[in-house]
Structure formats: C-alpha cells, structure tokens
Amino acid sequence: MAKRENPVKTYLDDAEKTQLKEWADETGKTQSQLLREAILEYLDHDRTARIEGQVRELSAKVDDVLTHLDGEDTHTHTAQSDSLTTAREIIRRLQRNHDEVVKDDDVVKAIEDYAGVDDRTIRKYKRLFRKRGLLFEHPGDQPIWTTETELWGQWVNQYANLNGGQDAAEEVVEPYPANMSYTPDGYQLEITKEQ
C-alpha cells in the first residue's frame, strides 16, 4: 500500500466499526473510501449549511401558508376588481334564474361556473357577497340566500327574536355593509352603499 501524503486518523467504537465494515461489504467499497466520502460530504454540507437549508424550506412553507390565509385573492390570484366583476356577474345570473330566495346549492353552482370549483374560491365569493351587500344569507340553519334586503330584514328579525335579541341580530349583520337599529316594530336594517 502506498504511503499517503496527508493521512487522517479516525477513531470508531466497536459498533461503528462493525457498521462501517457491513456498509463496505454492501457497497463494494473499502472502509477508507466510505470514510473519505463521509468526511467530504460533511465538509461540503456542514451543519450550518444543513440548518440554513432547513430554515429556507420552513420559511417557504410558512410563506405558502400565509398566502393561503391572506384573504380574498389568495387562491385565484385575480385582482380584486376582477373578483368583484365576477361576483356581480354571478349575482345577475342568480337574479335572472331565481325569485327572491336562492338555495345554497344554486349559489355554489353559479360560483363554480364563473370562478372555479375549489372550496376556497366558493368561500371567497360568499365572503365577497356579504362584504359588498350583494347577497344575503339566511341567519338560521336553512342554507338559503336572497338579494332582497326587505326579506333579509325579516329573516334577521325572526332570528333575533328566537336567539336572544340584539346581540344575535348584531352578530348576523356584522359581515354585511348594514346598519341596524331597534324600533318598536323590530330591528330595522339599512344597507349602506356597496363598498
């Protein structure tokens, strides 16, 4: 065996030495070749580099999660004005095809036809309908909607009477651009200008 110019010594316990011998037998390499490769791998990819790589991966994953949680534009990546235009088209279709009351299934189908079938997209448009006062959801368990503010006001009054009064009514009205006041005839809702 030739004498090496830069000999390196390593110390292994018996278990490590046995494992190294087994790896050498499995790979067909000598034990010294495996040790050299391990040292070079360690030097090329030292602990700091590995940690930095893991931090970069985690940072990218956190960015992805935050993007999905960010709000209205996250899934479809359309401009808000495009989303609002699409929302208005969906509402026009619902008004053309339905009377005062629209089943939730029909709202979902209209959103799917115009904007996509992803659950996030459906939630985004329903949130936009509420925020802009384009479509009003029944506050009870019934999955129905209306574009008629007077009918929605009746629903809110009924819901408030059955569920604790003003607090229940305020909770229902909160996602909408609406002001609520109490009169002897019940809760009066005033839809503010579309935002």
N, C-alpha and C positions, 0 to 999 in steps of 0.2 A: 504494500500500500504506500502511495506517495505521501510524503510529508507535506502538510498544508502550511501555507504562509500565515494564515490567520485562524488558528484553532480556537474553537469556542467549546467550553465545557458546560454541561448542564447536569443537574442532579435531579433524579427522579426517585420517588419511593418505589417499593416493590410492585404495588398495584398499578402505578402509572407505567412502570417499565413493562409489565405484563401486557397492559393495554396497548402500548406502543408496538410491542412485538406482534400482537394479533393484527393490528392495523397494517403493519408492514407485510404480513403474510397475505392479508386480504387484497391489498393493492398491488402487490408485486414490487414494491419499492423497498429500499433499505431503510432502516430506522433513522440513519443520519439524514437521508433525503427528506423523510417526513418531518424531522425536527427542523431542518433548514426551511422547508415550506411553511411550517407553522410560525417560525420566527419572522420570515419575510411577510407573511400575511398579517401578523401582529404589528410589524413596523409600518406596513402600508396602510393598515386600518387600525390605528391605535385607539385606545379607549375614548379619547376626546373626540375623535372623528366619528366614532360609533354613536356617542351620545349626541353630538351635533346632528347627525343624520336622523336619529330618533326624534329630536326636538323639531327638526324640519318637517318630518312626517306628521307629528302631532299637531303642529301649527297649521299645516294644510288641512288636516281633518277638522280642526276647530273652525277654520275659515269656512269650510263646506257646511258645517252645522249652522254657523251663524248666518250664512247666506240663505239657508232654507228657513230659518226662523225670522229672517229680517222683515218680512212683510208682504205686501201685495204683489210686487214684481218678481219675487224670487223664482218661481217655477217657470213661468213662460218667458221671462226675460223680455217682456214687451214694455214699451214706455207707458206711463200711467195714462196718457191721453189715448193711446191705442186701447188700453183696457177699458177706459170709460166709454169710448166709441162702441166697442164690442158689447159692453153692458147695456148701453142704450138700444142696440140692435136686438139683443135678447129680450129686453122689456117690450119693444114694439111687437116682436113675434108673439110674446105671451098675451099682449093686449088684443092682437088680431085673432088669436086662436081660442081665447078663453073669455068667459064672462068675468064677473067680479072676483071669483075665487079660483085659485090655481093650485092644483095638487103639487106637492113637493117633487114627485116623480117627473112631472111635466117641466118644472123649473130645472131639474137636473138634466133632463134630455136636451133642453134648449141650450144650456151651458155647454154640454158635451158637443152639440152640433156646431156651436160657434167658436168654442175656446179649447176644447180638449176634454178627455175623459179622466184625467188624473184627479184623485181626491183633493189634492192641494189646490188645483185650479178651481174645482167646484166650491171649496170653502172660500177661496179668494173672491170669487164673483158674488157669492151670497153675502160676504162681508161688505163688498163694494155696494151692493144693492141697498143694504141697511144704511151704510155710511152716507150715501148720496140721497136717500129717501126715494129710491126708485121702486122698491118692492118691500112690502111689509109682511112679516111672518106672524102667524097666529101665536100668541104667547103661551097657549096651553100645550097639551100633548099632541094635538092634531097637526100633522105635517102639511099645512096649507098656507098659502100666501095670498096677498091681494095688492093691487095697485091703487085701490080706493082708500083714501085716508079716513073717510067717514066710517066705513066698515071696520077699518083697523081700530079706530077710536072706540067703537062698540066692543070689539074684542078685548081691548085693554081695560075698559070699564068692567066688563064681566070678570076678567081675570083678577083685577084688583079687588073686586067685591068678594071673590071666593078665596083669595090668598093673602089677606092682611092689609088691604087698603093701599095707602100712598106709597109705602116702601116697595111693595110689589109692582105698582104701576111705574115708579121711577126706574126700577131695575129693567123692566121691559122696554122702556122708552130710551134708555141710555145709549144704545148703539145707533140711534137714529138722529137725524137733524130735526129734533122736535122739542117744543117747549110744552110743559104740562102745567095746568092749573086746576085747582079744585073748585067746583061750583056746586050749588045745591042739586043740580041735575047730574052730577058726577064729574069725572075728570074730563077736562077739555084739552084736546091736543091741537097744537098749532105747528104745522110743518114749516120749518124755516126754509129759506132759499137753498136750493141744491148747492152743495159745496164742491 
